[in-house]
Amino acid sequence: IRLVQERKAWRKDHPFGFVAVPTKNPDGTMNLMNWECAIPGKKGTPWEGGLFKLPMLFKDDYPSSPPKCKFEPPLFHPNVYPSEQGNIHICVCTYTCVY
């Protein structure tokens, strides 16, 4: 499964301060289809010092379709757009499944 490979790559090397961890099922196993993520606020911006949480939900056809992401609580940012499906960030709008 692609998410297993991506988790291994993430654990080896990811941007400092960023968090992406699969949730756990009731039986204690990893749920690779549902991740808890967080993005640190960039230095020198109004978001500096913040850690902005968002779950990422993957569909069975991932990577053909992008994950669903929604900042919780909602985040005001010029590149985050509210929608009925959740917040859509520019990187998701330009999503490609090429690895």
Backbone as JSON Lines, residues from 0, in Angstrom:
{"i":0,"aa":"I","n":[0.85,-1.18,0.0],"ca":[0.0,0.0,0.0],"c":[0.9,1.26,0.0]}
{"i":1,"aa":"R","n":[0.49,2.2,-0.75],"ca":[1.27,3.43,-0.94],"c":[1.47,4.18,0.38]}
{"i":2,"aa":"L","n":[0.44,4.21,1.23],"ca":[0.56,4.96,2.48],"c":[1.62,4.37,3.42]}
{"i":3,"aa":"V","n":[1.85,3.07,3.33],"ca":[2.92,2.45,4.15],"c":[4.27,3.01,3.71]}
{"i":4,"aa":"Q","n":[4.48,3.08,2.4],"ca":[5.74,3.63,1.86],"c":[5.9,5.1,2.24]}
{"i":5,"aa":"E","n":[4.81,5.85,2.13],"ca":[4.89,7.27,2.45],"c":[5.14,7.5,3.93]}
{"i":6,"aa":"R","n":[4.57,6.67,4.78],"ca":[4.82,6.8,6.22],"c":[6.3,6.54,6.53]}
{"i":7,"aa":"K","n":[6.87,5.51,5.9],"ca":[8.3,5.22,6.11],"c":[9.16,6.4,5.66]}
{"i":8,"aa":"A","n":[8.85,6.96,4.49],"ca":[9.62,8.1,3.98],"c":[9.47,9.31,4.9]}
{"i":9,"aa":"W","n":[8.27,9.54,5.4],"ca":[8.01,10.67,6.31],"c":[8.8,10.52,7.6]}
{"i":10,"aa":"R","n":[8.8,9.31,8.15],"ca":[9.51,9.08,9.41],"c":[11.01,9.3,9.24]}
{"i":11,"aa":"K","n":[11.55,8.98,8.07],"ca":[12.98,9.19,7.79],"c":[13.32,10.66,7.66]}
{"i":12,"aa":"D","n":[12.46,11.41,6.97],"ca":[12.78,12.79,6.64],"c":[11.5,13.59,6.45]}
{"i":13,"aa":"H","n":[11.29,14.58,7.33],"ca":[10.15,15.49,7.17],"c":[10.53,16.86,7.72]}
{"i":14,"aa":"P","n":[9.81,17.9,7.3],"ca":[10.16,19.25,7.75],"c":[10.05,19.38,9.27]}
{"i":15,"aa":"F","n":[11.0,20.09,9.86],"ca":[11.04,20.3,11.3],"c":[9.74,20.93,11.79]}
{"i":16,"aa":"G","n":[9.17,20.38,12.85],"ca":[7.97,20.93,13.46],"c":[6.67,20.42,12.9]}
{"i":17,"aa":"F","n":[6.71,19.79,11.73],"ca":[5.5,19.24,11.13],"c":[5.2,17.88,11.76]}
{"i":18,"aa":"V","n":[3.91,17.56,11.87],"ca":[3.48,16.3,12.48],"c":[2.53,15.6,11.52]}
{"i":19,"aa":"A","n":[2.69,14.29,11.36],"ca":[1.75,13.46,10.59],"c":[1.83,12.05,11.17]}
{"i":20,"aa":"V","n":[0.76,11.64,11.85],"ca":[0.74,10.36,12.54],"c":[-0.58,9.65,12.25]}
{"i":21,"aa":"P","n":[-0.52,8.39,11.8],"ca":[-1.77,7.64,11.62],"c":[-2.48,7.47,12.97]}
{"i":22,"aa":"T","n":[-3.81,7.51,12.94],"ca":[-4.57,7.28,14.17],"c":[-4.56,5.78,14.47]}
{"i":23,"aa":"K","n":[-5.1,5.42,15.62],"ca":[-5.18,4.0,15.99],"c":[-6.62,3.53,15.97]}
{"i":24,"aa":"N","n":[-6.81,2.3,15.52],"ca":[-8.11,1.64,15.57],"c":[-8.39,1.23,17.01]}
{"i":25,"aa":"P","n":[-9.65,0.91,17.34],"ca":[-9.97,0.48,18.7],"c":[-9.13,-0.71,19.19]}
{"i":26,"aa":"D","n":[-8.68,-1.57,18.26],"ca":[-7.87,-2.73,18.66],"c":[-6.38,-2.39,18.8]}
{"i":27,"aa":"G","n":[-6.03,-1.11,18.6],"ca":[-4.64,-0.68,18.77],"c":[-3.81,-0.69,17.5]}
{"i":28,"aa":"T","n":[-4.34,-1.23,16.41],"ca":[-3.6,-1.22,15.14],"c":[-3.67,0.17,14.5]}
{"i":29,"aa":"M","n":[-2.72,0.46,13.61],"ca":[-2.7,1.75,12.92],"c":[-3.81,1.83,11.88]}
{"i":30,"aa":"N","n":[-4.41,3.01,11.8],"ca":[-5.39,3.29,10.75],"c":[-4.7,4.21,9.75]}
{"i":31,"aa":"L","n":[-4.14,3.65,8.7],"ca":[-3.41,4.44,7.72],"c":[-4.31,5.32,6.86]}
{"i":32,"aa":"M","n":[-5.63,5.15,6.98],"ca":[-6.56,5.95,6.19],"c":[-6.96,7.24,6.91]}
{"i":33,"aa":"N","n":[-6.53,7.4,8.16],"ca":[-6.9,8.56,8.96],"c":[-5.67,9.02,9.74]}
{"i":34,"aa":"W","n":[-5.17,10.2,9.43],"ca":[-3.96,10.72,10.07],"c":[-4.27,11.99,10.85]}
{"i":35,"aa":"E","n":[-3.54,12.2,11.94],"ca":[-3.58,13.45,12.68],"c":[-2.32,14.22,12.29]}
{"i":36,"aa":"C","n":[-2.52,15.43,11.78],"ca":[-1.39,16.22,11.29],"c":[-1.4,17.6,11.93]}
{"i":37,"aa":"A","n":[-0.25,18.24,11.89],"ca":[-0.12,19.61,12.4],"c":[0.98,20.32,11.63]}
{"i":38,"aa":"I","n":[0.74,21.59,11.38],"ca":[1.67,22.43,10.63],"c":[2.07,23.61,11.51]}
{"i":39,"aa":"P","n":[3.38,23.84,11.7],"ca":[3.78,24.99,12.52],"c":[3.63,26.3,11.75]}
{"i":40,"aa":"G","n":[3.31,27.37,12.48],"ca":[3.23,28.69,11.86],"c":[4.61,29.17,11.45]}
{"i":41,"aa":"K","n":[4.68,29.79,10.3],"ca":[5.97,30.26,9.78],"c":[6.46,31.49,10.55]}
{"i":42,"aa":"K","n":[7.76,31.47,10.82],"ca":[8.41,32.59,11.51],"c":[8.19,33.89,10.74]}
{"i":43,"aa":"G","n":[7.95,34.97,11.48],"ca":[7.8,36.28,10.86],"c":[6.43,36.53,10.26]}
{"i":44,"aa":"T","n":[5.47,35.66,10.51],"ca":[4.11,35.83,10.01],"c":[3.15,35.91,11.21]}
{"i":45,"aa":"P","n":[1.91,36.31,10.98],"ca":[0.94,36.31,12.08],"c":[0.7,34.92,12.67]}
{"i":46,"aa":"W","n":[1.09,33.86,11.97],"ca":[0.87,32.49,12.41],"c":[2.06,31.93,13.2]}
{"i":47,"aa":"E","n":[3.13,32.73,13.33],"ca":[4.33,32.29,14.06],"c":[3.95,31.85,15.48]}
{"i":48,"aa":"G","n":[4.52,30.73,15.91],"ca":[4.27,30.22,17.25],"c":[3.06,29.3,17.35]}
{"i":49,"aa":"G","n":[2.26,29.26,16.31],"ca":[1.07,28.4,16.32],"c":[1.39,27.01,15.79]}
{"i":50,"aa":"L","n":[0.59,26.05,16.18],"ca":[0.66,24.7,15.63],"c":[-0.76,24.39,15.16]}
{"i":51,"aa":"F","n":[-0.95,24.3,13.87],"ca":[-2.28,24.24,13.28],"c":[-2.62,22.8,12.9]}
{"i":52,"aa":"K","n":[-3.63,22.27,13.59],"ca":[-3.99,20.86,13.47],"c":[-5.01,20.63,12.36]}
{"i":53,"aa":"L","n":[-4.84,19.5,11.68],"ca":[-5.81,19.1,10.68],"c":[-5.76,17.58,10.52]}
{"i":54,"aa":"P","n":[-6.92,16.95,10.51],"ca":[-6.92,15.53,10.18],"c":[-6.81,15.37,8.66]}
{"i":55,"aa":"M","n":[-6.24,14.25,8.22],"ca":[-6.19,13.9,6.8],"c":[-6.87,12.56,6.66]}
{"i":56,"aa":"L","n":[-7.93,12.54,5.85],"ca":[-8.68,11.31,5.61],"c":[-8.43,10.86,4.18]}
{"i":57,"aa":"F","n":[-7.98,9.64,4.03],"ca":[-7.66,9.09,2.72],"c":[-8.77,8.14,2.28]}
{"i":58,"aa":"K","n":[-9.09,8.16,0.99],"ca":[-10.07,7.23,0.42],"c":[-9.34,5.98,-0.06]}
{"i":59,"aa":"D","n":[-10.1,4.93,-0.31],"ca":[-9.51,3.68,-0.78],"c":[-8.79,3.84,-2.11]}
{"i":60,"aa":"D","n":[-9.19,4.81,-2.93],"ca":[-8.55,4.98,-4.24],"c":[-7.33,5.91,-4.19]}
{"i":61,"aa":"Y","n":[-6.85,6.26,-2.98],"ca":[-5.63,7.05,-2.87],"c":[-4.49,6.26,-3.51]}
{"i":62,"aa":"P","n":[-3.65,6.83,-4.3],"ca":[-3.39,8.24,-4.53],"c":[-4.14,8.87,-5.71]}
{"i":63,"aa":"S","n":[-5.07,8.13,-6.32],"ca":[-5.8,8.71,-7.45],"c":[-6.63,9.92,-7.03]}
{"i":64,"aa":"S","n":[-7.1,9.92,-5.78],"ca":[-7.82,11.09,-5.27],"c":[-7.06,11.62,-4.05]}
{"i":65,"aa":"P","n":[-7.09,12.94,-3.85],"ca":[-6.34,13.53,-2.74],"c":[-7.0,13.26,-1.4]}
{"i":66,"aa":"P","n":[-6.25,13.39,-0.32],"ca":[-6.86,13.26,1.01],"c":[-7.76,14.46,1.3]}
{"i":67,"aa":"K","n":[-8.71,14.24,2.19],"ca":[-9.58,15.33,2.65],"c":[-8.93,15.93,3.89]}
{"i":68,"aa":"C","n":[-8.75,17.24,3.89],"ca":[-8.09,17.94,4.99],"c":[-8.98,19.08,5.46]}
{"i":69,"aa":"K","n":[-9.03,19.28,6.77],"ca":[-9.81,20.39,7.32],"c":[-9.14,20.87,8.6]}
{"i":70,"aa":"F","n":[-8.73,22.12,8.62],"ca":[-8.11,22.66,9.83],"c":[-9.14,22.69,10.96]}
{"i":71,"aa":"E","n":[-8.71,22.26,12.13],"ca":[-9.57,22.26,13.32],"c":[-8.82,22.91,14.48]}
{"i":72,"aa":"P","n":[-9.27,24.06,14.95],"ca":[-10.41,24.84,14.48],"c":[-10.1,25.48,13.12]}
{"i":73,"aa":"P","n":[-11.13,26.02,12.44],"ca":[-10.9,26.65,11.14],"c":[-9.79,27.7,11.22]}
{"i":74,"aa":"L","n":[-9.05,27.82,10.15],"ca":[-7.88,28.7,10.1],"c":[-8.1,29.8,9.07]}
{"i":75,"aa":"F","n":[-7.87,31.04,9.46],"ca":[-7.9,32.12,8.49],"c":[-6.51,32.22,7.87]}
{"i":76,"aa":"H","n":[-6.45,32.04,6.58],"ca":[-5.19,32.14,5.83],"c":[-5.56,32.37,4.37]}
{"i":77,"aa":"P","n":[-4.81,33.2,3.64],"ca":[-5.17,33.49,2.26],"c":[-5.15,32.28,1.33]}
{"i":78,"aa":"N","n":[-4.46,31.2,1.7],"ca":[-4.41,30.01,0.85],"c":[-5.29,28.87,1.35]}
{"i":79,"aa":"V","n":[-6.16,29.15,2.31],"ca":[-7.07,28.12,2.83],"c":[-8.48,28.59,2.54]}
{"i":80,"aa":"Y","n":[-9.23,27.77,1.83],"ca":[-10.56,28.14,1.4],"c":[-11.6,27.24,2.04]}
{"i":81,"aa":"P","n":[-12.64,27.82,2.67],"ca":[-13.68,26.97,3.26],"c":[-14.52,26.34,2.15]}
{"i":82,"aa":"S","n":[-14.96,25.11,2.38],"ca":[-15.87,24.44,1.45],"c":[-16.68,23.44,2.25]}
{"i":83,"aa":"E","n":[-17.72,22.9,1.63],"ca":[-18.55,21.91,2.33],"c":[-17.76,20.65,2.63]}
{"i":84,"aa":"Q","n":[-16.76,20.34,1.84],"ca":[-15.95,19.14,2.05],"c":[-14.82,19.36,3.04]}
{"i":85,"aa":"G","n":[-14.6,20.58,3.45],"ca":[-13.48,20.88,4.35],"c":[-12.67,22.02,3.78]}
{"i":86,"aa":"N","n":[-11.56,22.31,4.37],"ca":[-10.68,23.37,3.88],"c":[-9.85,22.81,2.75]}
{"i":87,"aa":"I","n":[-9.76,23.56,1.69],"ca":[-8.94,23.12,0.56],"c":[-7.73,24.05,0.48]}
{"i":88,"aa":"H","n":[-6.56,23.48,0.6],"ca":[-5.32,24.25,0.56],"c":[-4.8,24.21,-0.87]}
{"i":89,"aa":"I","n":[-4.02,25.18,-1.25],"ca":[-3.5,25.25,-2.62],"c":[-2.81,23.96,-3.03]}
{"i":90,"aa":"C","n":[-2.02,23.32,-2.12],"ca":[-1.34,22.11,-2.56],"c":[-2.32,21.0,-2.87]}
{"i":91,"aa":"V","n":[-3.49,21.0,-2.25],"ca":[-4.48,19.98,-2.56],"c":[-5.17,20.31,-3.87]}
{"i":92,"aa":"C","n":[-5.35,21.6,-4.16],"ca":[-5.99,22.0,-5.41],"c":[-5.14,21.61,-6.62]}
{"i":93,"aa":"T","n":[-3.84,21.58,-6.45],"ca":[-2.94,21.22,-7.55],"c":[-2.42,19.8,-7.38]}
{"i":94,"aa":"Y","n":[-3.18,18.97,-6.69],"ca":[-2.79,17.61,-6.34],"c":[-2.47,16.76,-7.57]}
{"i":95,"aa":"T","n":[-1.43,15.96,-7.47],"ca":[-1.12,14.95,-8.47],"c":[-0.7,13.68,-7.73]}
{"i":96,"aa":"C","n":[-1.04,12.53,-8.3],"ca":[-0.71,11.27,-7.63],"c":[0.67,10.75,-8.02]}
{"i":97,"aa":"V","n":[1.42,11.51,-8.81],"ca":[2.76,11.09,-9.22],"c":[3.67,11.09,-8.0]}
{"i":98,"aa":"Y","n":[4.44,10.03,-7.82],"ca":[5.32,9.89,-6.66],"c":[6.74,10.18,-7.03]}
